[in-house]
Amino acid sequence: MSRVESSHTPTNEVEEDETVNTDNGSEKIPIDVDETTVVDPTEEKVKGKGSKAGCKRKSEVWEWFKTFDVDLKGPKGTTVKLQKAECTQCKKRYNVNLSGSTSHLLKHVKACFEIKRVKGISLSGTLKFPNNNQVGLDVVRGSGGYDHIKCREIIAKMIMAHELPFSFIEYHWFNILMKYNNPLYQRVTRNTIKNDCIKFFESEKEKIKNVFKHAKMISLTSDCWTSNQTIGYMVITAHYINPNWKLQKRIITFIELAPPHTGEAISDAILESLRKWGILNKIGTITLDNASNNDKVALILKSNFEVTGMLHFNGCFFHVRCCAHVLNLIVQVGLDRINDCIVKIREGVKYLRKSPARLFKFGEIAIQLGIPTRRSLCSDVKTRWNSTHRMLQSALYYKVALEGYAKRDSTFKWLPTELEWANTEKVMKLLDVFTKATNLFSGTAYPTSNLFFNEVFKVKKAICEAYSSSDDFLSKMSQVMYVKFEKYWGEVSLLMTVASIFDPRFKMNLIGFCFKKLYQSYEVDARIEEVRSKVELLFQKYEREYVASNSVSSSSTLLLDGTSLDNTQPEDDYFHFVIENQTEESPKTDLEVYLEERVLVVGQGEKFDVLEWWKVNCVKFPILSNFARDVLGIPISTVASESAFSAGGRVLDDYRSSLSKDMVELLVCGGDWIRASSTVTLHTLQQAVKEEENLEVKIPMTKTD
């Protein structure tokens, strides 16, 4: 058998039914592809005209191609061989030129989408995907070709994660798109995809249960939702730090809660959920909002765990009040004081937005007054105070322009008075502090508890300064704020201060710095010592547990050489005497060593991951790291980012409200589990609508009719 020599250079992609010319140039021979022989292109020798025998291939294209021989059935039972090259990424095949030319392969390397994806090159008009393991692309590409079952699994996850209706799978153009992308795709009914969602939920639930078995402590948050039929639902979320020192949260329960929503009914529902998940003995804290019945819930749960001996931290941090909810209540006090100004600005912005001609005229006036119009003019949503904050910011920026426009348009009747403007500016300074704190508490990065003390300190300091201000408006407004804040601060300050100690950048230093600004000088030392004593007391419990878990199983004492005292002879009484009477200087505890070391200095603007630091140092501080893990994982807020600023309650959308309660729980929990395991942000349909909500309008530079 010999290789077929050809005078032409094949450059086109070779298909499975390809034929080649024989030596007589007249007869077509069908190719029978055999992919069993694979040759390493870096080792194979190139033969033929234009290349030296025995020379290794050096072209860059061989990084992306593998070669193999195909046997061809020739005339009269003869067999010939043809060498082919296959792209390792997209699997397209080309003839290998006998002359050694690789120009057609190089053209493919430059154009191949899959090679560009591996290289990290983004095509024009396309978005670059993150790493495969970040978005699940590892399940998209597989060596086994198209897998319809895997495709259904991906669609089920998409429906759950993005909160789409089951009927989405039957949408005509969705099926057209899927068929266009892969002709092997088969239509799926909504019942089939519903069953796929159920299978995923049950499978994932067992995985989470297994994770919970190895978790030492779990913190809970609970909140209430309402359907559009005014049916009440309760959600329970579990928070924990996994063995890899990553903060995790999973919704474990989303159930219908029949009225009346008493403390007894809510606590019974929580206990039943914990029993089903097998984590009754692992609950350390529960974070709830400020509703009056939640105080009863916390009291019942705490007493239940106390009786059964399953109360963590000696009950010090068991009930945590949602700080975002408290800040919301305090902010509403400030906004109520300037409500007249807010209403005028809101209606004035609406008036300008209704007419492009008015907006253009407003822009002209701003430019004449020397105000750059790059900033948008914002409207707000009444129930979301952060949008009101942005509206007031833009109005204050365009204050002079609004006054100028009011003089030229007699129908504009919503200009605030000078006193209202002045009071709004005072409130805005306070709102800036609250906005930064709320952004932290509800951030998508899901902050650890060590960060809260410093931000809450800033809020308390701002309120105290306003309270003691000589300005009558500020002083009266901050009085109510101060009362509400003190109720919250008195209950949660200990948790926040203890959590800050486990940040190696702060330790006891931040507490001393802040207490000097918050309390009278004669109080500071006593308050610092109170915090330190509490930490030492809690640490002793972790120390006892650690010693108990690492104690030797044998009750007999071992001698220095490892032999048992029970087996010694009378002449060995001397060794008994030595062991019983030897005194050693007591070694320092993990806590003492940690606090005596210098604080960690991190550059300004440099990111610091406290959990990563403890992961690295857990061998150095084996006992203290267990304490740190439990404290740093305690959530301070019950709300997600999209509702942290909202004055309204959480409401199920129309589609979810129409489903059975079991299916609602499945979709809510399953969607949360998928989003939680992804390192990229997966938006729900409802979130996308909010993000696209047009609350800002640009000032036009050219007149629009």
PyMOL commands that set and color helices and strands:
alter all, ss='L'
color gray80, all
select helices_A, chain A and resi 60-63+75-77+103-111+113-119+132-135+137-139+148-161+166-170+172-181+190-214+263-277+280-282+292-307+312-315+323-337+339-353+356-368+385-397+399-408+418-441+449-467+472-501+509-518+521-550+565-567+570-581+590-596+610-617+622-632+641-643+654-657+661-676+685-691
alter helices_A, ss='H'
color red, helices_A
select strands_A, chain A and resi 19-21+28-30+65-73+79-87+93-95+218-226+232-241+247-256+283-288+319-321+377-378+650-651+696-697
alter strands_A, ss='S'
color yellow, strands_A
deselect
rebuild
show_as cartoon
